[in-house]
């Protein structure tokens, strides 16, 4: 394996991950909603949508882009 970068994660990150895993909400839970709300406020938007990857983000943008004939 070629080490590209080493993550700098400590006890705080481990505790946060543990809390989420034990909550039963690994995806689409209250932490995701809190992140979306905070991000929307930060960028001055009414809404934000967290996705799991760059591919998901690009697909979402393409799907909802102007001229896509989708109802929003």
Secondary structure as UniProt FT lines:
FT   HELIX           11..23
FT   HELIX           30..43
FT   HELIX           54..63
FT   TURN            66..67
//
